[in-house]
Amino acid sequence: MIQIKRIYEEKAPEDGQRILVDRLWPRGMSKKRAQLDEWMKDIAPSPSLRQFYHQHREDFTAFKSAYEAELAEDAEKQQALEELVQRARNGNVTLLYSSKNTATNNAKVLLEFLHAHYDV
């Protein structure tokens, strides 16, 4: 099972492996408190796409389409996706993000992409 969760929420036993999927480290979060198993920067949106989203938050549809294209076409992101799928087949995986917006964020797009393109 793969799920998403804000990194600022407390760790729970059902989290399984905790993987940060943001390119930047979350503000105010210590590495000890985060209790990560891994930080997958390469699966996060590219720096230019991240900047686009921060400048055009109202256009989530454009961000989502561009991020999905990156996930589908970028070799590093493809490798990271395969790794996530393997981990999910062996137990729970929680994709962690720092955005305050729980409805529209990169982790949500990533989770939807995984469900649409992989058997997880």
CYANA upper distance limits for C-alpha pairs under 8 A (distance plus 0.5 A):
  1 MET  CA     88 ALA  CA      6.07
  1 MET  CA     89 ARG  CA      7.91
  1 MET  CA     91 GLY  CA      7.13
  1 MET  CA     92 ASN  CA      5.35
  1 MET  CA     93 VAL  CA      6.72
  1 MET  CA    120 VAL  CA      6.99
  2 ILE  CA     88 ALA  CA      6.63
  2 ILE  CA     92 ASN  CA      6.48
  2 ILE  CA     93 VAL  CA      5.29
  2 ILE  CA     94 THR  CA      6.26
  2 ILE  CA     95 LEU  CA      7.76
  2 ILE  CA    111 LEU  CA      7.86
  2 ILE  CA    120 VAL  CA      7.75
  3 GLN  CA     92 ASN  CA      8.48
  3 GLN  CA     93 VAL  CA      6.93
  3 GLN  CA     94 THR  CA      5.40
  3 GLN  CA     95 LEU  CA      6.63
  3 GLN  CA    111 LEU  CA      7.68
  4 ILE  CA     94 THR  CA      5.82
  4 ILE  CA     95 LEU  CA      5.14
  4 ILE  CA     96 LEU  CA      6.36
  4 ILE  CA     97 TYR  CA      8.08
  4 ILE  CA    107 ALA  CA      7.03
  4 ILE  CA    108 LYS  CA      7.50
  4 ILE  CA    111 LEU  CA      7.83
  5 LYS  CA      9 GLU  CA      7.68
  5 LYS  CA     94 THR  CA      7.15
  5 LYS  CA     95 LEU  CA      6.81
  5 LYS  CA     96 LEU  CA      5.64
  5 LYS  CA     97 TYR  CA      7.01
  6 ARG  CA     96 LEU  CA      5.99
  6 ARG  CA     97 TYR  CA      5.55
  6 ARG  CA     98 SER  CA      6.03
  6 ARG  CA     99 SER  CA      7.70
  6 ARG  CA    100 LYS  CA      8.45
  6 ARG  CA    102 THR  CA      8.29
  7 ILE  CA     20 LEU  CA      8.18
  7 ILE  CA     26 PRO  CA      8.40
  7 ILE  CA     34 ALA  CA      7.10
  7 ILE  CA     96 LEU  CA      5.65
  7 ILE  CA     97 TYR  CA      6.07
  7 ILE  CA     98 SER  CA      6.15
  8 TYR  CA     29 MET  CA      7.99
  8 TYR  CA     34 ALA  CA      8.16
  8 TYR  CA     98 SER  CA      7.63
 11 LYS  CA     15 ASP  CA      7.32
 11 LYS  CA     35 GLN  CA      7.96
 14 GLU  CA     92 ASN  CA      7.46
 15 ASP  CA     92 ASN  CA      6.72
 15 ASP  CA     93 VAL  CA      6.69
 15 ASP  CA     94 THR  CA      5.86
 16 GLY  CA     91 GLY  CA      7.13
 16 GLY  CA     92 ASN  CA      5.04
 16 GLY  CA     93 VAL  CA      5.71
 16 GLY  CA     94 THR  CA      7.05
 17 GLN  CA     36 LEU  CA      8.08
 17 GLN  CA     37 ASP  CA      6.35
 17 GLN  CA     91 GLY  CA      8.35
 17 GLN  CA     92 ASN  CA      6.82
 17 GLN  CA     93 VAL  CA      5.23
 17 GLN  CA     94 THR  CA      6.53
 18 ARG  CA     35 GLN  CA      7.84
 18 ARG  CA     36 LEU  CA      5.61
 18 ARG  CA     37 ASP  CA      5.75
 18 ARG  CA     38 GLU  CA      7.29
 18 ARG  CA     93 VAL  CA      6.63
 18 ARG  CA     94 THR  CA      5.44
 18 ARG  CA     95 LEU  CA      6.72
 18 ARG  CA     96 LEU  CA      7.22
 19 ILE  CA     36 LEU  CA      6.45
 19 ILE  CA     37 ASP  CA      6.37
 19 ILE  CA     38 GLU  CA      5.42
 19 ILE  CA     39 TRP  CA      6.07
 19 ILE  CA     40 MET  CA      7.23
 19 ILE  CA     93 VAL  CA      7.87
 19 ILE  CA     94 THR  CA      6.67
 19 ILE  CA     95 LEU  CA      5.55
 19 ILE  CA     96 LEU  CA      6.22
 20 LEU  CA     36 LEU  CA      7.53
 20 LEU  CA     38 GLU  CA      6.98
 20 LEU  CA     39 TRP  CA      5.16
 20 LEU  CA     40 MET  CA      6.50
 20 LEU  CA     41 LYS  CA      8.14
 20 LEU  CA     95 LEU  CA      6.40
 20 LEU  CA     96 LEU  CA      5.03
 20 LEU  CA     97 TYR  CA      6.61
 21 VAL  CA     39 TRP  CA      6.93
 21 VAL  CA     40 MET  CA      5.81
 21 VAL  CA     41 LYS  CA      6.50
 21 VAL  CA     43 ILE  CA      6.87
 21 VAL  CA     44 ALA  CA      5.98
 21 VAL  CA     95 LEU  CA      6.73
 21 VAL  CA     96 LEU  CA      6.43
 21 VAL  CA     97 TYR  CA      6.54
 21 VAL  CA    107 ALA  CA      7.21
 22 ASP  CA     39 TRP  CA      8.38
 22 ASP  CA     40 MET  CA      7.85
 22 ASP  CA     41 LYS  CA      6.42
 22 ASP  CA     43 ILE  CA      8.43
 22 ASP  CA     44 ALA  CA      5.75
 22 ASP  CA     45 PRO  CA      8.29
 22 ASP  CA     96 LEU  CA      8.20
 22 ASP  CA     97 TYR  CA      6.39
 22 ASP  CA     98 SER  CA      7.80
 22 ASP  CA    106 ASN  CA      8.34
 23 ARG  CA     40 MET  CA      8.26
 23 ARG  CA     41 LYS  CA      5.12
 23 ARG  CA     42 ASP  CA      7.81
 23 ARG  CA     44 ALA  CA      5.93
 23 ARG  CA     45 PRO  CA      7.72
 23 ARG  CA     46 SER  CA      8.45
 23 ARG  CA     47 PRO  CA      8.28
 24 LEU  CA     41 LYS  CA      8.15
 25 TRP  CA     29 MET  CA      8.33
 26 PRO  CA     98 SER  CA      6.21
 29 MET  CA     33 ARG  CA      7.09
 29 MET  CA     34 ALA  CA      6.98
 30 SER  CA     34 ALA  CA      6.66
 31 LYS  CA     35 GLN  CA      6.99
 31 LYS  CA     36 LEU  CA      7.93
 40 MET  CA     44 ALA  CA      7.71
 40 MET  CA     80 ALA  CA      8.01
 42 ASP  CA     76 GLU  CA      6.97
 42 ASP  CA     77 LYS  CA      6.57
 42 ASP  CA     80 ALA  CA      7.74
 43 ILE  CA     71 LEU  CA      8.03
 43 ILE  CA     76 GLU  CA      7.88
 43 ILE  CA     77 LYS  CA      5.37
 43 ILE  CA     80 ALA  CA      6.59
 43 ILE  CA     81 LEU  CA      7.90
 44 ALA  CA    106 ASN  CA      7.74
 45 PRO  CA     49 LEU  CA      6.38
 45 PRO  CA     50 ARG  CA      6.27
 45 PRO  CA     67 TYR  CA      6.56
 45 PRO  CA     70 GLU  CA      7.99
 45 PRO  CA    106 ASN  CA      7.70
 46 SER  CA     50 ARG  CA      6.56
 47 PRO  CA     51 GLN  CA      6.69
 48 SER  CA     52 PHE  CA      6.68
 49 LEU  CA     53 TYR  CA      6.74
 49 LEU  CA     63 PHE  CA      7.68
 49 LEU  CA     66 ALA  CA      8.01
 49 LEU  CA     67 TYR  CA      7.90
 50 ARG  CA     54 HIS  CA      6.87
 51 GLN  CA     55 GLN  CA      6.72
 52 PHE  CA     56 HIS  CA      6.48
 52 PHE  CA     63 PHE  CA      8.08
 53 TYR  CA     57 ARG  CA      5.77
 53 TYR  CA     59 ASP  CA      8.04
 53 TYR  CA     60 PHE  CA      7.77
 53 TYR  CA     63 PHE  CA      6.57
 56 HIS  CA     60 PHE  CA      8.22
 59 ASP  CA     63 PHE  CA      7.12
 60 PHE  CA     64 LYS  CA      6.43
 60 PHE  CA    104 THR  CA      7.52
 61 THR  CA     65 SER  CA      6.71
 62 ALA  CA     66 ALA  CA      6.67
 63 PHE  CA     67 TYR  CA      6.52
 64 LYS  CA     68 GLU  CA      6.54
 64 LYS  CA    106 ASN  CA      8.30
 64 LYS  CA    109 VAL  CA      6.88
 65 SER  CA     69 ALA  CA      6.72
 66 ALA  CA     70 GLU  CA      6.83
 67 TYR  CA     71 LEU  CA      6.70
 67 TYR  CA    106 ASN  CA      8.40
 67 TYR  CA    109 VAL  CA      8.21
 68 GLU  CA     72 ALA  CA      6.63
 68 GLU  CA    109 VAL  CA      7.93
 68 GLU  CA    110 LEU  CA      8.28
 68 GLU  CA    113 PHE  CA      7.46
 69 ALA  CA     73 GLU  CA      6.47
 70 GLU  CA     74 ASP  CA      5.89
 70 GLU  CA     77 LYS  CA      7.93
 71 LEU  CA     77 LYS  CA      6.06
 71 LEU  CA     78 GLN  CA      6.86
 72 ALA  CA     77 LYS  CA      8.33
 72 ALA  CA     78 GLN  CA      7.33
 73 GLU  CA     77 LYS  CA      8.42
 73 GLU  CA     78 GLN  CA      7.91
 74 ASP  CA     78 GLN  CA      6.65
 75 ALA  CA     79 GLN  CA      6.76
 76 GLU  CA     80 ALA  CA      6.79
 77 LYS  CA     81 LEU  CA      6.56
 78 GLN  CA     82 GLU  CA      6.78
 79 GLN  CA     83 GLU  CA      6.83
 80 ALA  CA     84 LEU  CA      6.73
 81 LEU  CA     85 VAL  CA      6.71
 81 LEU  CA    114 LEU  CA      8.05
 82 GLU  CA     86 GLN  CA      6.76
 83 GLU  CA     87 ARG  CA      6.74
 84 LEU  CA     88 ALA  CA      6.61
 84 LEU  CA     93 VAL  CA      8.36
 85 VAL  CA     89 ARG  CA      6.74
 85 VAL  CA    114 LEU  CA      8.35
 85 VAL  CA    118 TYR  CA      7.81
 85 VAL  CA    119 ASP  CA      8.40
 85 VAL  CA    120 VAL  CA      7.10
 86 GLN  CA     90 ASN  CA      7.09
 87 ARG  CA     91 GLY  CA      6.91
 87 ARG  CA     92 ASN  CA      8.16
 87 ARG  CA     93 VAL  CA      7.40
 88 ALA  CA     92 ASN  CA      6.11
 88 ALA  CA     93 VAL  CA      6.10
 88 ALA  CA    120 VAL  CA      7.27
 89 ARG  CA    120 VAL  CA      7.53
 95 LEU  CA    107 ALA  CA      7.11
 96 LEU  CA    107 ALA  CA      7.65
 97 TYR  CA    106 ASN  CA      8.27
 97 TYR  CA    107 ALA  CA      6.68
 99 SER  CA    105 ASN  CA      7.10
101 ASN  CA    105 ASN  CA      6.96
103 ALA  CA    108 LYS  CA      7.97
104 THR  CA    108 LYS  CA      7.14
104 THR  CA    109 VAL  CA      8.35
105 ASN  CA    109 VAL  CA      7.16
106 ASN  CA    110 LEU  CA      6.59
107 ALA  CA    111 LEU  CA      6.55
108 LYS  CA    112 GLU  CA      6.70
109 VAL  CA    113 PHE  CA      6.56
110 LEU  CA    114 LEU  CA      6.67
111 LEU  CA    115 HIS  CA      6.81
112 GLU  CA    116 ALA  CA      6.58
113 PHE  CA    117 HIS  CA      6.53
114 LEU  CA    118 TYR  CA      5.88
114 LEU  CA    119 ASP  CA      8.36
114 LEU  CA    120 VAL  CA      7.59
115 HIS  CA    119 ASP  CA      7.19
115 HIS  CA    120 VAL  CA      6.54
